[in-house]
Amino acid sequence: MALPLSNGCTRLTLSPPARFRHQSTIFATLSPSRPDTVNWVEATSSFFDQDTRPIMLFDGVCNLCNGGVRFVSNVDGNRRIRFEALQSESGKKLLRRSGRAPDDISSVVLVEKDRSYIKSEAVLKIMEYLELPFPQLAFFLQFVPLFVRDFMYDNVANNRYAIFGYSDSCEI
């Protein structure tokens, strides 16, 4: 059994087998979890200094993702969205800014100056930046519960290489 003590230590009491009559006590110091030492919002603020458009992060080797980027680029007549591969150095920094691991390529991410969106929320937010009828479609899809949208998103994302394949390098 572990009991926290006021001095930052934890007291562990081990119950010995029946043939022993004494108890052993072990003291261990628990170190607090180390927070990330870099403020990633500040470290990536330069991405939005000259250009305030949101950045769509995508898996650069995924054929489905590259097709999605081509689609968004074609439908985004006003060029309201920028693109960056998750595998790039900038993409990794923006992932950290979004609270994700730098090697997490499991989801599309939309990074705005003040907020980030992942999975189905990112898709809906991207749709809002596009031309008609996509903002209206996003409006109606927001009424589908998030857990349902993300379940569907995860099923496609987890099978995207098997279904759509991948390339050796980023095409965009």
Disulfide bonds with the S-S distance in Angstrom:
none
